[in-house]
Amino acid sequence: MTNEEAIDEVNKQWGEYISITHLKETYDRLFHMCNELEQPSDEEEAEELDKTRTMCIKAFLLILVGLTIFTNKTAKTFI
């Protein structure tokens, strides 16, 4: 996500937190972008695909760790 999106999310969560729901939405958006860039036509698109894949993997791992560590810690359903 961009710096502006991160700052908005931090302000919504009252601190340096991100909700699993927002993280999953970000992951879904990045995954969709990876699928769109699957066949890069030039070097610039190939670099963008590499960056997007890296961000997508990081988002997935954060979701996985968050759901593993914080299972049954709250009554809220995030996903």
C-alpha distances in whole Angstrom, upper triangle without the diagonal:
4,7,8,6,6,10,11,10,12,15,15,16,18,17,15,14,12,14,14,14,11,10,12,11,7,10,12,10,9,13,14,12,14,17,17,17,20,23,21,24,24,22,19,18,19,17,14,15,15,12,10,13,12,8,10,13,11,10,14,15,14,15,18,19,18,20,23,23,23,25,28,26,26,28,24,23,19,20
4,5,5,6,9,10,11,12,14,15,17,18,17,15,15,14,16,17,17,13,13,16,14,11,13,15,13,12,16,17,15,17,20,19,19,22,24,22,25,24,22,19,19,20,17,14,16,17,13,12,15,14,11,14,16,14,13,17,19,17,18,22,22,21,24,26,26,26,28,31,29,28,30,27,26,22,23
4,5,5,6,9,10,10,12,14,15,16,15,13,14,13,16,18,18,15,15,18,16,13,16,18,16,16,19,20,18,20,23,23,23,25,28,26,28,27,25,22,22,23,20,17,19,19,16,15,18,17,14,16,19,16,15,19,20,18,20,23,23,21,24,27,26,26,29,31,29,28,30,27,27,23,24
4,5,5,6,9,10,11,12,14,15,15,14,15,14,16,18,18,14,15,18,16,14,17,19,16,17,20,21,19,22,24,24,24,27,29,27,29,28,27,24,23,25,22,20,22,22,18,18,21,20,16,18,21,19,17,21,22,20,21,25,25,23,25,28,28,27,29,31,29,28,30,27,26,23,24
4,5,5,6,9,10,11,12,14,14,13,13,11,13,15,14,11,12,14,12,10,14,15,13,14,18,18,17,20,22,22,22,25,28,26,29,28,27,24,23,24,22,19,20,21,17,16,19,18,14,16,19,16,14,18,20,17,18,21,22,20,22,25,25,24,26,28,26,25,27,23,23,19,20
4,5,5,6,9,10,11,12,11,9,10,9,11,14,14,10,11,14,13,11,14,16,15,15,18,20,19,21,23,24,24,26,29,28,30,30,28,25,24,25,23,20,21,21,17,16,19,17,14,15,18,15,13,17,18,15,16,20,19,18,20,23,22,21,24,26,24,23,25,22,22,19,20
4,5,5,6,9,10,11,10,9,10,10,13,16,16,13,14,17,16,14,18,20,18,19,22,23,22,24,27,27,27,30,32,31,33,32,31,28,27,28,26,23,24,24,21,20,22,21,17,19,21,18,17,20,21,18,19,23,22,20,23,26,24,23,26,28,25,24,26,23,24,21,23
4,5,5,6,9,10,11,11,11,10,12,15,15,11,13,16,15,14,17,19,17,18,22,22,22,24,27,26,27,30,33,31,34,33,32,29,28,29,27,24,25,26,22,21,23,22,19,20,22,20,17,21,22,19,19,23,23,20,23,26,25,23,26,27,25,23,25,22,22,19,21
4,5,5,6,9,9,9,8,7,8,12,11,8,10,13,12,12,15,17,16,17,20,21,21,23,25,26,27,29,32,31,34,34,32,29,28,29,27,24,25,25,21,20,22,21,17,18,20,17,15,18,19,16,16,20,19,17,19,22,21,20,22,23,21,20,21,18,19,16,17
4,5,5,6,5,5,6,7,10,13,14,11,12,16,15,14,17,20,19,20,23,24,24,26,28,29,29,32,35,34,36,36,34,31,30,31,28,26,27,26,23,22,24,22,18,20,21,18,16,19,20,16,17,20,19,17,19,22,21,19,22,23,21,20,22,19,20,17,20
4,6,5,6,8,9,10,12,16,16,13,15,18,18,17,20,22,21,22,25,26,26,28,31,31,32,34,37,36,38,38,37,33,33,34,31,28,30,29,26,25,27,25,22,23,25,22,20,23,23,20,20,24,23,20,22,25,24,22,24,25,23,21,23,20,21,19,21
4,6,8,10,9,9,10,13,13,11,14,16,15,16,19,20,20,21,24,25,25,28,30,30,31,33,37,36,39,38,37,34,33,34,32,29,30,30,26,25,27,26,22,22,24,22,19,22,23,19,19,22,22,19,21,24,22,20,22,23,21,19,20,17,18,16,18
4,6,7,6,7,8,11,12,11,13,15,16,16,18,20,20,22,24,26,26,28,30,31,32,34,37,37,39,39,38,35,34,34,32,29,30,30,26,25,26,25,21,22,23,20,18,20,20,17,17,20,19,16,18,21,19,17,19,20,17,16,17,15,16,14,17
4,7,8,10,11,15,16,14,16,19,19,19,22,24,24,25,28,29,29,31,33,34,35,37,40,39,42,42,40,37,36,37,34,32,33,32,29,28,29,27,24,25,26,23,21,23,23,19,20,23,21,18,21,23,21,19,22,22,19,17,19,17,19,18,21
4,6,9,11,15,16,15,15,19,19,19,21,24,24,24,27,28,28,30,33,33,34,36,39,38,41,40,38,36,35,35,33,30,31,30,27,26,27,25,22,23,24,21,19,22,21,17,18,21,20,17,20,22,19,18,21,22,19,18,20,19,20,18,21
4,7,10,13,15,13,13,17,18,17,19,22,22,22,24,26,26,27,30,31,31,33,36,35,38,37,35,33,32,32,29,27,28,27,24,23,24,22,19,20,21,17,16,19,18,14,16,19,17,14,18,20,18,16,20,21,18,18,21,19,20,18,20
4,7,10,12,10,10,14,15,14,16,19,19,20,22,24,24,26,28,29,30,31,35,34,37,37,35,33,31,32,29,27,27,26,23,22,23,21,18,18,19,16,14,16,16,12,13,16,14,11,14,17,15,13,17,18,15,15,18,16,17,14,17
4,7,8,7,7,10,11,11,13,15,16,16,19,21,21,22,25,26,27,28,32,31,35,34,33,30,29,29,27,24,24,24,21,19,20,19,15,16,17,14,11,14,14,10,10,14,13,10,13,16,15,13,16,18,16,15,17,14,15,12,14
4,5,5,6,9,10,11,12,14,16,17,18,20,21,23,25,26,27,29,32,32,35,36,35,32,30,30,29,26,26,25,23,21,21,20,17,16,17,15,12,13,14,11,10,13,13,10,11,14,14,12,14,15,14,12,14,11,11,8,10
4,6,5,6,9,10,10,12,14,15,16,18,20,21,22,24,25,26,30,31,34,34,33,31,29,29,28,25,24,24,22,19,19,19,16,14,15,13,10,11,12,9,7,10,10,7,8,12,12,10,12,14,13,12,14,11,10,6,7
4,5,5,6,9,10,11,12,14,15,17,19,20,21,23,25,26,29,30,33,34,33,31,29,29,28,25,24,24,22,19,20,20,17,15,16,15,12,12,14,12,9,13,14,11,11,15,16,14,14,16,15,14,14,11,9,5,6
4,5,5,6,9,10,11,12,14,15,17,18,20,21,23,24,28,28,31,32,31,28,26,27,25,22,22,22,20,17,18,18,14,13,15,14,10,12,14,12,10,14,15,12,13,17,17,16,17,19,18,17,18,14,13,9,10
4,5,5,6,9,10,11,12,14,15,16,18,20,21,22,26,26,29,30,29,26,24,24,23,20,19,20,17,15,15,15,11,10,12,10,7,8,10,8,7,11,12,10,11,15,15,14,16,18,18,17,19,15,14,10,10
4,5,5,6,9,10,10,12,14,15,16,18,20,21,25,25,29,29,29,27,24,24,24,21,19,20,18,15,15,15,12,10,12,11,8,8,11,9,7,10,13,11,11,14,16,15,16,18,18,18,18,15,13,9,8
4,5,5,6,9,10,11,12,14,16,17,19,20,24,24,27,28,28,25,23,24,23,20,19,20,18,14,15,16,13,11,14,13,10,11,14,13,11,14,16,15,15,18,20,19,19,21,21,20,21,17,15,11,10
4,5,5,6,9,10,11,12,14,15,17,18,22,22,25,25,25,22,20,21,20,16,16,17,14,11,12,13,9,8,11,11,7,10,12,11,10,14,16,15,16,19,20,19,21,23,23,22,23,20,18,14,13
4,5,5,6,9,10,10,12,14,15,16,20,20,24,25,24,22,19,19,19,16,14,15,13,10,10,11,8,6,8,9,6,6,10,10,9,11,14,14,14,17,19,19,19,22,22,22,23,20,18,14,13
4,5,5,6,9,10,11,12,14,15,19,20,23,24,24,22,19,20,20,17,15,16,15,12,12,14,11,8,11,12,9,9,13,13,11,14,17,16,16,19,21,21,21,24,24,24,24,21,18,15,12
4,5,5,6,9,10,11,13,14,18,18,21,22,22,20,17,18,18,14,13,15,14,10,11,13,11,9,12,13,11,12,15,15,14,17,19,19,19,22,24,24,24,27,27,26,27,23,21,17,15
4,5,5,6,9,10,11,12,16,16,19,20,19,17,14,15,14,11,10,11,10,6,8,10,7,5,9,10,9,10,13,14,13,16,18,18,19,22,23,24,25,27,28,27,28,25,23,19,17
4,5,5,6,9,10,11,14,15,19,20,20,19,15,15,16,13,11,12,12,8,8,10,9,6,9,11,10,10,13,14,14,15,18,19,19,21,23,24,24,27,28,28,28,25,22,19,17
4,5,5,6,9,10,13,14,17,19,20,18,15,16,16,13,11,14,14,10,10,13,12,10,13,15,13,13,17,18,17,19,22,22,22,24,27,27,27,30,30,30,30,27,24,21,18
4,5,5,6,9,12,12,15,16,16,15,11,12,13,10,8,11,11,7,9,12,11,9,13,15,13,14,18,18,18,20,23,23,24,26,28,28,29,32,32,32,32,29,27,23,21
4,5,5,6,10,10,14,15,15,14,11,11,12,9,6,9,10,6,6,10,10,8,11,13,13,13,16,18,18,19,22,23,23,25,28,28,29,32,32,32,33,30,28,24,22
4,5,5,9,10,14,16,17,16,12,13,14,12,9,12,13,10,10,13,14,11,14,17,16,15,19,20,20,21,24,25,25,27,29,30,30,33,34,34,34,31,28,25,22
4,6,8,9,12,14,15,14,10,12,14,11,9,13,14,11,12,15,15,13,16,19,18,18,21,23,22,24,27,27,28,30,32,33,33,36,36,36,36,33,30,27,25
4,6,6,9,11,12,11,7,8,10,8,6,10,11,9,10,13,14,13,15,18,18,18,21,23,23,24,27,28,29,30,33,33,34,37,38,37,38,35,32,29,27
4,6,9,12,13,13,9,9,12,11,7,10,13,11,10,14,15,14,15,18,19,18,21,23,23,24,27,28,28,30,33,33,34,37,38,38,39,36,33,30,27
4,6,9,11,12,9,8,12,11,9,12,15,13,13,17,18,17,19,22,22,22,25,27,27,28,30,32,32,34,36,37,38,41,42,42,43,40,37,33,31
4,6,7,8,5,5,9,9,8,10,13,12,13,16,17,17,19,21,22,23,25,27,27,29,31,32,33,35,37,38,39,42,42,42,43,40,38,34,32
4,7,8,7,8,11,11,11,13,16,16,17,19,21,21,23,25,26,26,29,31,31,32,35,36,37,38,40,41,42,46,46,46,47,44,41,38,35
4,6,5,6,9,10,11,13,15,15,17,19,20,21,23,25,26,27,29,31,32,33,35,36,37,39,41,42,43,46,46,47,48,45,42,39,37
4,5,5,6,9,10,11,12,14,15,17,19,20,21,23,24,26,27,29,30,32,33,35,36,37,39,40,42,45,45,45,47,44,42,38,36
4,5,5,6,9,10,11,12,14,16,17,18,20,21,23,24,26,27,29,30,32,33,35,36,38,39,40,44,43,43,45,42,40,36,34
4,5,5,6,9,10,10,12,14,15,16,18,20,21,22,24,26,27,28,30,31,32,34,36,37,38,41,41,41,43,39,37,33,32
4,5,5,6,9,10,10,12,14,15,17,19,20,21,23,24,26,27,29,30,32,33,35,36,37,40,41,41,42,39,37,34,32
4,5,5,6,9,10,11,13,14,16,17,19,20,21,23,25,26,27,29,30,32,33,34,36,39,39,40,41,38,36,33,31
4,5,5,6,9,10,11,12,14,15,16,18,20,21,23,24,26,27,28,30,32,32,34,37,37,37,39,36,33,30,28
4,5,5,6,9,10,10,12,14,15,16,18,20,21,22,24,25,27,28,30,31,32,36,36,36,37,34,32,28,27
4,5,5,6,9,10,11,12,14,15,17,19,20,21,23,24,26,27,29,30,31,35,35,36,37,35,32,29,27
4,5,5,6,9,10,11,12,14,16,17,19,20,21,22,24,26,27,28,30,33,33,33,35,32,31,27,26
4,5,5,6,9,10,10,12,14,15,16,18,20,21,22,24,26,27,28,31,31,31,33,30,28,24,23
4,5,5,6,9,10,10,12,14,15,16,18,20,21,22,24,25,27,30,30,31,32,30,27,24,22
4,5,5,6,9,10,11,12,14,15,17,18,20,21,22,24,26,29,29,30,32,29,27,24,23
4,5,5,6,9,10,11,12,14,15,16,18,20,21,22,24,27,27,27,29,26,25,21,20
4,5,5,6,9,10,11,12,14,15,17,18,20,21,22,25,26,26,27,25,23,19,17
4,5,5,6,9,10,10,12,14,15,16,18,20,21,24,25,26,27,25,23,20,18
4,5,5,6,9,10,11,12,14,15,16,18,20,23,23,24,26,24,22,19,18
4,5,5,6,9,10,10,12,14,15,16,18,21,21,21,23,21,19,15,14
4,5,5,6,9,10,11,12,14,15,16,20,20,21,23,20,18,15,13
4,5,5,6,8,10,10,12,14,15,19,19,20,23,21,19,16,15
4,5,5,6,8,10,10,12,14,17,17,18,20,18,17,14,14
4,6,5,6,8,10,10,12,15,15,16,18,16,14,11,10
4,6,5,6,9,10,11,14,15,17,19,17,15,13,12
4,6,5,6,8,10,14,14,16,18,17,16,14,14
4,5,5,6,8,11,11,12,15,14,13,11,12
4,6,5,6,9,10,11,13,12,11,9,10
4,6,6,9,11,13,15,15,14,13,13
4,6,9,9,12,15,15,15,14,15
4,6,5,8,11,11,12,11,13
4,6,8,10,11,10,11,12
4,6,7,9,10,11,13
4,7,9,11,12,14
4,5,8,10,13
4,7,10,12
4,6,9
4,6
4
